[in-house]
Amino acid sequence: MVQRKQYMEKLKRMKDKKIIKVITGIRRCGKSTLLLMFRAYLKECGIEDNQIISINFEDVANEHLLDYRKLHDYVTKQLIPDKMTYVFLDEIQNVPQFQKAVDSLFIKDDVDVYITGSNAQMLSGELATLLSGRYIEISMLPLSFAEYYELVSGDQRDAWNSYFKYGGFPYVAVIEDEDIRRDYLMGIYNTVLLKDVVARKRINDVPLLESVIKFLFDNIGNIVSSKKIADSLTSYGRKTTSVTVENYIEALTSAFILYKANRYDVKGKQHLKSLEKYYLVDLGLRRMLLGDKNADIGHILENIVYLELLRRGYTVDIGKVDDKEIDFIAMLGSDKVYYQVSATILDPATFEREIAPLKKVADHYPKFIISMDELPMGEDGIKQINIVDFLLGE
């Protein structure tokens, strides 16, 4: 079992703090396993079994607790006076009005609450209002390459090739049979699609939704708009509107299938309101759905780098400087880093194209070009770094 160190460290730092810990992320990215590891840590710290209450709402055995009142009563009856009780509620979005039970548990003394969910909307609306300032979200992603390599070990190049092709869902890493791996990814895709998108958004035209998904999967790293997608689908006989497409995209981002990167005008120092990019939570899903069709290596690397920057805690935008584009501007507090991503920059023309936008930025923050090249290249303080070295670095 790979240790999800960055997430575990966050949980350890927040242990016993009077704040609800909310772990979000796509299904099968490792949320339940993280809680399992954290409960093991609690026991190492001397916490007794009767101080831990753990409920997974995907388990039919807990179906009777899907009523928030019964859930509240069940937990309350097990609380131990004058001792901290650790309450773990897994896939809590399955409980209608769960926020009422969570809020009531939160206000009790000596209760430390941890919840997980597979839909971003669980943190919107009434929950956000009711628990305002009383919860912290830990956004979880599938395995980073460093975690993947820790799990599979062996030859680094083989591990990278496998990660590049099949993505980072934890269980996928240990499946060796190609057909079983594909079936497992298809299972994740169908579950997320039906439970977290179609059912929650009451979508009737599932074929249209899948057409939107395939378009976005096929255009990771490209600037898109809901109108462009609607026009493209309509031209292929799938008549729709930009409003419908926009609603579908919102549902896909809420289910953590897609992540949106906004555009930022470097010189104007402001976010732009249109023409964003979308990146996929795991590239194994793309290959499962599209095969190797139009597999633009540069954009796939872009997707991997984007997710890695999110894992490291950065806020990530696309940079616009005059008429040129910087792939990523990564912000963390007062720190800022600029990144260009390319499959290779060995060709002089490609090197000039990739480095030109970075040269236009006048500030002194670090600037990098990430590629698959192993020969170090750079100019004007702008450094090239190999993709694997970047992913395995700090």
C-alpha positions as CSV (number, residue, x, y, z in Angstrom):
1,M,0.0,0.0,0.0
2,V,1.5,3.3,-1.1
3,Q,1.7,6.0,1.7
4,R,-0.2,9.1,0.5
5,K,2.3,11.2,2.5
6,Q,1.1,14.7,1.6
7,Y,-2.5,14.0,2.5
8,M,-1.6,12.0,5.7
9,E,0.6,14.9,6.9
10,K,-2.3,17.3,6.5
11,L,-4.6,15.0,8.5
12,K,-2.0,14.6,11.2
13,R,-1.6,18.4,11.5
14,M,-5.3,18.8,11.9
15,K,-5.9,16.0,14.3
16,D,-8.0,17.1,17.3
17,K,-8.4,20.6,15.8
18,K,-12.0,22.0,16.1
19,I,-12.6,21.9,12.4
20,I,-14.3,19.4,10.1
21,K,-11.9,17.7,7.7
22,V,-13.6,17.2,4.2
23,I,-11.7,15.0,1.8
24,T,-13.0,15.4,-1.8
25,G,-12.0,13.7,-5.1
26,I,-13.1,11.4,-7.8
27,R,-14.2,7.9,-6.9
28,R,-11.4,5.3,-6.5
29,C,-8.7,7.9,-6.1
30,G,-7.9,6.6,-2.6
31,K,-10.1,8.6,-0.1
32,S,-11.3,5.5,1.8
33,T,-7.8,4.0,1.9
34,L,-6.5,7.3,3.2
35,L,-8.9,7.2,6.1
36,L,-8.0,3.6,6.7
37,M,-4.3,4.6,7.0
38,F,-5.2,7.5,9.3
39,R,-7.2,5.3,11.6
40,A,-4.2,3.0,11.8
41,Y,-2.1,6.0,12.7
42,L,-4.6,6.9,15.5
43,K,-4.2,3.5,17.0
44,E,-0.5,3.9,16.9
45,C,-1.0,7.1,18.9
46,G,-2.9,5.1,21.6
47,I,-6.4,5.7,20.5
48,E,-8.7,2.8,21.4
49,D,-11.1,1.1,19.1
50,N,-14.2,2.4,20.9
51,Q,-13.0,5.9,20.2
52,I,-13.3,5.4,16.5
53,I,-16.6,5.4,14.6
54,S,-16.3,4.6,10.9
55,I,-19.2,4.4,8.4
56,N,-19.0,3.9,4.6
57,F,-22.3,4.9,3.0
58,E,-21.5,2.9,-0.1
59,D,-21.9,-0.3,2.0
60,V,-25.4,-1.7,1.9
61,A,-24.9,-2.7,5.6
62,N,-25.1,1.0,6.5
63,E,-28.3,1.7,4.4
64,H,-30.3,2.2,7.6
65,L,-28.1,5.2,8.4
66,L,-28.9,7.1,5.2
67,D,-31.5,9.1,7.2
68,Y,-29.5,12.0,8.8
69,R,-31.5,11.7,12.1
70,K,-30.7,8.0,12.4
71,L,-27.1,8.7,11.6
72,H,-26.9,11.3,14.2
73,D,-28.5,9.1,16.9
74,Y,-26.3,6.1,16.0
75,V,-23.1,8.2,16.4
76,T,-24.2,10.1,19.5
77,K,-25.0,6.9,21.4
78,Q,-21.4,5.7,20.9
79,L,-19.7,8.8,22.1
80,I,-17.5,8.4,25.2
81,P,-17.7,11.1,27.9
82,D,-14.5,13.0,28.4
83,K,-12.7,11.2,25.6
84,M,-12.1,12.3,22.1
85,T,-14.2,10.3,19.5
86,Y,-13.0,10.2,15.9
87,V,-15.9,10.0,13.5
88,F,-15.3,9.0,9.8
89,L,-18.2,9.4,7.4
90,D,-17.2,8.0,3.9
91,E,-19.1,9.1,0.8
92,I,-21.3,11.3,2.9
93,Q,-23.1,12.8,-0.1
94,N,-25.3,9.7,-0.2
95,V,-27.1,10.9,2.9
96,P,-29.8,13.5,2.1
97,Q,-29.3,16.6,4.3
98,F,-26.2,15.1,5.8
99,Q,-25.0,18.6,6.8
100,K,-27.5,18.7,9.6
101,A,-26.0,15.6,11.2
102,V,-22.5,16.7,10.6
103,D,-23.1,20.2,12.1
104,S,-24.7,18.7,15.2
105,L,-21.8,16.4,15.7
106,F,-19.3,19.2,15.2
107,I,-20.7,21.3,18.0
108,K,-20.4,18.6,20.5
109,D,-17.3,18.5,22.8
110,D,-14.6,15.8,22.2
111,V,-15.8,14.9,18.6
112,D,-13.3,15.0,15.7
113,V,-15.2,14.7,12.4
114,Y,-13.8,13.5,9.0
115,I,-16.0,13.2,5.9
116,T,-15.3,12.3,2.3
117,G,-17.3,12.9,-0.8
118,S,-17.1,12.4,-4.6
119,N,-19.0,15.5,-5.7
120,A,-18.0,19.1,-5.3
121,Q,-21.6,20.2,-4.8
122,M,-21.5,18.7,-1.3
123,L,-19.6,21.9,-0.4
124,S,-22.0,24.3,-2.0
125,G,-25.3,25.8,-1.0
126,E,-26.6,25.0,2.5
127,L,-23.5,23.1,3.6
128,A,-21.2,26.0,2.8
129,T,-23.6,28.3,4.6
130,L,-24.1,26.1,7.6
131,L,-20.5,25.1,8.1
132,S,-18.9,28.4,7.0
133,G,-15.5,28.7,8.5
134,R,-15.8,25.4,10.2
135,Y,-14.4,23.0,7.6
136,I,-11.2,22.6,5.6
137,E,-11.2,20.8,2.3
138,I,-8.5,18.4,1.3
139,S,-8.7,17.9,-2.5
140,M,-7.4,14.4,-3.4
141,L,-6.2,13.2,-6.8
142,P,-5.1,9.8,-8.1
143,L,-1.4,8.8,-7.6
144,S,1.3,11.2,-8.6
145,F,4.1,9.6,-10.5
146,A,6.3,9.6,-7.4
147,E,3.6,7.7,-5.5
148,Y,3.1,5.4,-8.5
149,Y,6.8,4.6,-8.7
150,E,6.9,4.0,-5.0
151,L,4.1,1.4,-5.5
152,V,5.4,-0.4,-8.6
153,S,9.2,0.1,-8.2
154,G,11.4,-1.6,-10.8
155,D,12.8,0.1,-13.8
156,Q,12.0,3.8,-13.8
157,R,11.5,4.1,-17.5
158,D,9.0,1.2,-17.6
159,A,7.1,2.8,-14.7
160,W,7.0,6.1,-16.5
161,N,5.7,4.5,-19.7
162,S,3.0,2.7,-17.8
163,Y,2.0,5.8,-15.8
164,F,1.9,7.8,-19.1
165,K,-0.4,5.2,-20.7
166,Y,-2.7,4.1,-17.8
167,G,-2.8,6.9,-15.4
168,G,-2.6,6.9,-11.6
169,F,-5.7,5.3,-10.1
170,P,-4.2,3.3,-7.3
171,Y,-5.6,-0.1,-8.1
172,V,-4.8,0.2,-11.8
173,A,-1.1,0.3,-10.9
174,V,-1.2,-3.3,-9.6
175,I,-3.3,-4.7,-12.4
176,E,-1.1,-6.4,-15.1
177,D,-3.7,-7.7,-17.5
178,E,-4.5,-5.1,-20.2
179,D,-8.2,-6.2,-20.5
180,I,-8.8,-6.2,-16.8
181,R,-7.2,-2.8,-16.4
182,R,-9.4,-1.4,-19.2
183,D,-12.5,-3.0,-17.6
184,Y,-11.6,-1.5,-14.2
185,L,-11.2,2.0,-15.7
186,M,-14.5,1.6,-17.6
187,G,-16.2,0.7,-14.3
188,I,-14.9,3.9,-12.7
189,Y,-16.0,5.9,-15.7
190,N,-19.5,4.4,-15.7
191,T,-20.0,4.8,-12.0
192,V,-18.9,8.4,-11.9
193,L,-21.0,9.1,-15.0
194,L,-24.2,7.5,-13.8
195,K,-24.0,8.3,-10.0
196,D,-22.2,11.6,-9.9
197,V,-23.2,13.2,-13.1
198,V,-26.4,11.8,-14.7
199,A,-28.3,11.1,-11.5
200,R,-27.3,14.2,-9.6
201,K,-28.0,16.5,-12.6
202,R,-31.0,14.6,-13.8
203,I,-29.5,14.4,-17.3
204,N,-31.8,12.7,-19.8
205,D,-29.7,12.9,-22.9
206,V,-26.8,10.6,-21.9
207,P,-25.5,10.1,-25.5
208,L,-25.1,13.9,-25.8
209,L,-23.3,14.1,-22.4
210,E,-20.9,11.4,-23.6
211,S,-20.3,13.3,-26.9
212,V,-19.3,16.4,-24.7
213,I,-17.0,14.2,-22.6
214,K,-15.3,12.7,-25.7
215,F,-14.8,16.2,-27.2
216,L,-13.2,17.5,-24.0
217,F,-11.1,14.3,-23.5
218,D,-9.9,14.8,-27.1
219,N,-9.1,18.5,-26.5
220,I,-7.2,18.5,-23.2
221,G,-4.8,21.5,-23.3
222,N,-6.7,23.3,-26.0
223,I,-8.5,26.5,-25.4
224,V,-12.2,25.8,-25.7
225,S,-15.6,27.4,-25.0
226,S,-19.1,26.0,-24.6
227,K,-20.1,27.7,-27.8
228,K,-17.2,26.1,-29.7
229,I,-18.2,22.6,-28.3
230,A,-21.9,23.1,-29.1
231,D,-21.1,24.3,-32.7
232,S,-18.8,21.4,-33.2
233,L,-21.3,18.8,-32.0
234,T,-24.1,20.4,-34.0
235,S,-22.0,20.2,-37.1
236,Y,-21.6,16.4,-36.5
237,G,-25.4,16.0,-36.1
238,R,-25.6,16.2,-32.3
239,K,-27.6,19.4,-32.1
240,T,-27.3,21.3,-28.8
241,T,-26.8,24.7,-27.3
242,S,-23.9,26.4,-25.4
243,V,-26.1,26.6,-22.3
244,T,-26.6,22.8,-22.3
245,V,-22.9,22.2,-22.8
246,E,-22.0,24.6,-20.0
247,N,-24.3,22.8,-17.6
248,Y,-22.7,19.4,-18.6
249,I,-19.2,20.8,-18.1
250,E,-20.2,22.1,-14.6
251,A,-21.5,18.7,-13.8
252,L,-18.2,17.1,-14.9
253,T,-16.1,19.4,-12.9
254,S,-18.3,18.9,-9.8
255,A,-17.7,15.1,-10.2
256,F,-13.9,15.8,-10.4
257,I,-13.6,14.3,-13.9
258,L,-12.4,17.7,-15.3
259,Y,-10.5,20.6,-13.9
260,K,-10.7,24.1,-15.3
261,A,-7.7,26.4,-15.8
262,N,-8.5,30.0,-16.3
263,R,-6.5,32.4,-18.4
264,Y,-4.5,35.2,-16.8
265,D,-3.2,38.3,-18.6
266,V,0.4,38.7,-17.2
267,K,0.8,42.3,-18.3
268,G,-2.7,43.4,-17.5
269,K,-2.6,41.5,-14.2
270,Q,-6.2,40.2,-14.4
271,H,-8.1,37.0,-15.1
272,L,-9.8,36.8,-18.5
273,K,-13.4,35.7,-18.6
274,S,-13.4,33.3,-21.5
275,L,-11.5,30.7,-23.5
276,E,-10.3,28.5,-20.6
277,K,-8.7,25.1,-20.8
278,Y,-9.8,21.8,-19.2
279,Y,-7.6,19.0,-17.9
280,L,-8.6,15.4,-17.1
281,V,-8.3,14.0,-13.6
282,D,-6.6,10.8,-14.9
283,L,-5.2,10.0,-18.4
284,G,-6.1,6.4,-18.1
285,L,-9.7,7.4,-18.6
286,R,-8.8,9.2,-21.8
287,R,-7.0,6.2,-23.3
288,M,-9.8,3.9,-22.1
289,L,-12.4,6.0,-23.9
290,L,-10.5,7.2,-27.0
291,G,-7.7,4.7,-27.4
292,D,-4.5,6.3,-28.7
293,K,-6.5,8.4,-31.2
294,N,-4.9,11.9,-31.6
295,A,-2.7,11.3,-28.6
296,D,-0.8,14.6,-28.6
297,I,2.1,13.9,-26.4
298,G,2.7,17.6,-25.6
299,H,-0.9,18.0,-24.3
300,I,-0.8,14.8,-22.3
301,L,2.4,16.0,-20.6
302,E,0.7,19.3,-20.0
303,N,-2.2,17.5,-18.3
304,I,0.3,15.5,-16.1
305,V,2.2,18.7,-15.1
306,Y,-1.1,20.6,-14.3
307,L,-2.3,17.8,-11.9
308,E,1.2,17.7,-10.3
309,L,1.1,21.4,-9.6
310,L,-2.3,21.1,-8.0
311,R,-1.0,18.3,-5.8
312,R,1.8,20.5,-4.7
313,G,-0.8,23.1,-3.5
314,Y,-0.4,25.6,-6.4
315,T,-3.2,27.7,-7.9
316,V,-2.7,27.2,-11.6
317,D,-3.6,29.5,-14.5
318,I,-2.9,29.7,-18.2
319,G,-0.7,32.8,-18.9
320,K,-1.3,35.3,-21.7
321,V,1.5,37.7,-22.5
322,D,0.7,39.9,-25.5
323,D,-0.2,37.5,-28.3
324,K,1.7,34.5,-26.8
325,E,0.7,31.9,-24.3
326,I,2.5,30.5,-21.2
327,D,1.2,27.0,-20.4
328,F,1.1,27.5,-16.6
329,I,1.5,30.2,-14.0
330,A,1.6,28.5,-10.6
331,M,1.0,30.5,-7.5
332,L,1.5,29.4,-3.9
333,G,1.3,32.3,-1.4
334,S,3.7,34.9,-2.6
335,D,5.6,32.4,-4.7
336,K,5.2,32.2,-8.4
337,V,6.6,29.9,-11.1
338,Y,6.1,29.9,-14.9
339,Y,6.1,26.7,-16.9
340,Q,6.1,25.8,-20.5
341,V,5.5,22.1,-21.4
342,S,6.6,20.5,-24.6
343,A,7.3,16.9,-25.8
344,T,10.7,18.0,-27.0
345,I,12.6,21.3,-27.6
346,L,15.6,19.8,-29.4
347,D,14.4,21.4,-32.7
348,P,15.7,25.0,-32.7
349,A,12.4,26.4,-34.0
350,T,10.4,24.6,-31.2
351,F,12.9,25.8,-28.6
352,E,12.4,29.4,-29.8
353,R,8.6,29.0,-29.8
354,E,8.5,27.7,-26.3
355,I,11.0,30.1,-24.7
356,A,9.7,33.3,-26.4
357,P,6.7,33.8,-24.1
358,L,8.8,33.3,-21.0
359,K,11.3,35.9,-22.3
360,K,8.5,38.4,-22.5
361,V,7.8,38.2,-18.7
362,A,9.7,41.0,-17.0
363,D,9.7,39.7,-13.4
364,H,12.3,37.6,-11.7
365,Y,10.2,34.6,-10.7
366,P,11.6,31.2,-11.8
367,K,10.8,30.0,-15.3
368,F,11.0,26.5,-16.6
369,I,10.5,24.5,-19.8
370,I,9.4,20.9,-19.0
371,S,10.0,18.3,-21.7
372,M,11.0,14.7,-22.2
373,D,14.5,15.7,-23.3
374,E,17.4,14.6,-21.1
375,L,19.9,17.1,-22.5
376,P,19.8,20.2,-20.3
377,M,19.0,23.4,-22.3
378,G,18.2,26.9,-21.3
379,E,18.7,30.6,-22.0
380,D,18.4,33.9,-20.1
381,G,18.0,32.1,-16.8
382,I,15.2,30.0,-18.1
383,K,15.9,26.3,-17.4
384,Q,14.8,23.1,-19.1
385,I,13.9,20.2,-16.8
386,N,13.1,16.6,-17.7
387,I,9.5,15.6,-17.0
388,V,10.4,12.6,-14.8
389,D,13.0,14.7,-12.9
390,F,10.3,17.3,-12.3
391,L,7.7,14.7,-11.2
392,L,10.1,13.0,-8.8
393,G,11.5,16.3,-7.4
394,E,10.2,18.3,-4.5
